[in-house]
Amino acid sequence: MNSKQQMDITELQKLDSQHHLHPFTDAKELNEQGTRIIVKADGVYIWDAQDNKLLDGMAGLWCVNAGYGRKDIAEAAYEQLQRLPYYNSFFQCTTPPAIELATLLAELAPAHINHVFFTGSGSESNDTVVRMVRRFWDLKGEPQKSVIISRKNAYHGSTMAGASLGGMRFMHEQGGLPLPGIVHIDQPYWFGEGGELDKQEFGLNVARQLEEKILQLGLDRVAAFIAEPIQGAGGVIIPPESYWPEIQRICDKYGILLIVDEVICGFGRTGKWFGSHYYNITPDFMSVAKGLTSGYLPMGGVMVSDRVADELISKGGELAHGYTYSGHPVAAAAALANVKILRDEGIVETVDTDTGPYLQQRWQELGEHSLVGESRGVGFLGALELVSDKLARARYPNSGKVGGLCRDISIKNGLVMRAVGDTMIISPPLVANREHIDELVDKAKLTLDQTLEHIPSIKFDE
Ligand SMILES: *Cc1c(COP(=O)(O)O)cnc(C)c1O
């Protein structure tokens, strides 16, 4: 790097701090540290402005499933931009890419799901779900059924409804959330909250909180339950096998709608097309985004079961809801190209049968490390619980300090991992091959060693 390039970077960082407010960021702290400017990417790697090459263990923000630098996605978008850059799907109109994408999604989704409502993001998808759930029960003649049950530490987006459905306390504290009619039960987080209970027993217990909550609120008031198949932003929390069958049983028994937030698990992350396939769930709604376009353009959607679609369609009347960019033709063209890549190149299948099991086998090795209390994963998702005492599952004080240190060291070692408190998480591009996986795990191992060495220099405030 020459001094001119360094000056450009410093100038860009200065402008960023003067004009750009970042999501989920302490702006004061960021301005003191300066931003990392990412300038290009290819395959599973990203490069920053200082020309550091990083293996992107997070696929951007859980979204670049097809990997970076796919010219076919760029060309599909460019071609559509020239032909028809925009038209809406209001007023009896639509566009060919939106139709073709809706058809392809219906093919890939579980058999009883055949309709999609397009949005611009995962948050918008979950806002849309709230509207549709309430519309469904209105049409059924039971408008008092409006309460949606969610889970603590869930993530369902950042809009008012998304953040309300989510169970992140620090988000609720800003803005007087959750909105009325949204309540939360415990999460199936055995490592953090299972205590001495057997994993499967714990899974059943937390699932049964749903039944208790329904009975406590009164079935006449409960509309739906929402959950991620595997919690992502909460820390890659993988429920015990006993959890989902019990949730499904309870939803079926009481006839409440089951919303599965597939924003992370969708499009191959678990090795199946959807988390609902992986756990054999029968949802009434699936929220999608992220991997739908591999992040190349913003787009989301709500996939709707026949039970719900029949009700919404057959009774007639307008759903008073929609976005300017619902079904955006360029985003839809990019999504189509992306989903076809995932399908036609066998990428989802490879994660299921080859690279996913290989990643899990190698990730499991990290569980032997003395800093790691548990290593867990499914498909191309993984988590490491950093602990001060392995057997006692004891945490370090000041959750996030050790995790933050580990993340910073990881980036210095050329690997993007994310820290959620003291849980390290990964969600790599689905195109990572065995060599990339070896590089990822080796760098993570080195990072754990170096983190352990540095921990004595951390100042914990007790
Ligand atoms: C990221 C995410 C969302 C929100 O998606 P945005 O596109 O950021 O609005 C919703 N649900 C889950 C499970 C997510 O991971």
The ligand as an ORCA input file, in Angstrom:
! r2SCAN-3c Opt
* xyz 0 1
  C     -31.901    -11.094      9.060
  C     -33.148    -11.687      9.586
  C     -34.370    -11.015      9.471
  C     -34.462     -9.614      8.958
  O     -34.102     -9.497      7.637
  P     -33.712     -8.035      7.054
  O     -33.548     -8.322      5.594
  O     -32.469     -7.622      7.750
  O     -34.840     -7.142      7.326
  C     -35.508    -11.661      9.874
  N     -35.459    -12.906     10.380
  C     -34.313    -13.583     10.511
  C     -34.329    -14.974     11.048
  C     -33.112    -12.984     10.151
  O     -31.958    -13.633     10.320
*
